[in-house]
């Protein structure tokens, strides 16, 4: 099994001892969890605005995938953690812009 570390300045650097992503055997890409950090400033985006935060997370995810030679439609699984389930509808609405039923 071959492993390739994926790094891009277009997404936030990891805040711990891990990588933005790892491509395994050229077949699968495992992307680390993303938070709404602006890669150019290292600051949290959006304050308490979950819509802006979600857009930033998706931008970070897309930048990492592009660096790995992939794109959002290639994703087969995501996991979302919410601090407040009342934000679910907003996050889901933004997700719908990136993911469709196919």
C-alpha positions, 0 to 999 in steps of 0.5 A: 500500500502506498501513501501520499501526504496531501498538503495545500496552502489553499486550506488551513494547515493542520493544528495537530500532528496530522495531515490535511489528507492522505491518498492511499494506493492512488485509489482513496483519499482520506481528508482530515476534519475541517473547521471554518478557518481562513487559510490566509489568516488562520482565523475562524470565519463567520463568528456565530454564522453557521452558514458562513462557517459551512461555506468556509469548511466546504471551500477548505475541503474543495481545496484539499481535494483539488490538491489531491486530484479529486473534486467534491462529486468524488466524495462517498462519505462525510461526517458532520458534527454540529454544536447545535442541532438547530443549525442542521437545516442551514448546514443541509441547505449549503451541503445541497449546493455541493452534493446532489442525489447522484 
